């Protein structure tokens, strides 16, 4: 009998509607950061025979992964190969089949799922980091800051300087979004880069980005790829999912991202 997959709770809020006590989140995050520094794993991800079944059969796998920290890895596969589910598994939000061996940031999954959730972020996954299109950029960043802050801290609406502090490392030389600019007015690259900037506010050690080829414009995709390359250079492990690896040859990087092809679902 195939196991029903389980989507675990969203503790590292990225714009969704999860709820949890802020004090507990902050205390756990501090403890996890300390544990992470002490553990200093040699590899960011080690997976062997990683697979997931649902009510209708195989969702993905088996998959073997070995990912160095501070690198960019591209995961591709045909439609239905389970790319999104693989990403959710790597950040501790989906529970793989029994018998799967998976260690992320030195922690075994699914046993240490909560710890891994605190040290990772996910971007581009429907229902997990969706943004309210009618609110401003400032309100969106303030919401994120309020979620991450201690319960007693007053969180003010960010000004231009704070917008630059949050978005600058991701946007690079591109124009930054305005404080009063509404989410629906952002182009697709700006929207994705803002979501990455929001995800980085919790200082994750690993970030996954789904469906990057959903960006229709080639220049938009290259802008986001460059943002991810810069983040990886700071030591963040980046894992990206796309339908095809066609974009890799257009990047012009000295070191091309590692490429993992998922097997077609049986």
GIPEJO-V529539 format. One record per helix or strand. SS is the DSSP state (helix for helix, strand for strand). FROM is the first residue (numbers start at 1). LEN is the number of residues. If there is no record, write none. Layout:
ss: [SS SS]
from: [FROM FROM]
len: [LEN LEN]
//
This chain:
ss: [strand helix strand strand strand helix strand strand strand helix strand strand helix helix strand helix helix strand helix helix strand helix strand]
from: [7 22 43 57 72 83 94 101 107 113 120 136 137 160 182 183 188 206 212 218 237 248 258]
len: [1 18 12 12 5 8 1 4 3 6 4 1 12 12 1 3 13 4 3 16 6 4 4]
//
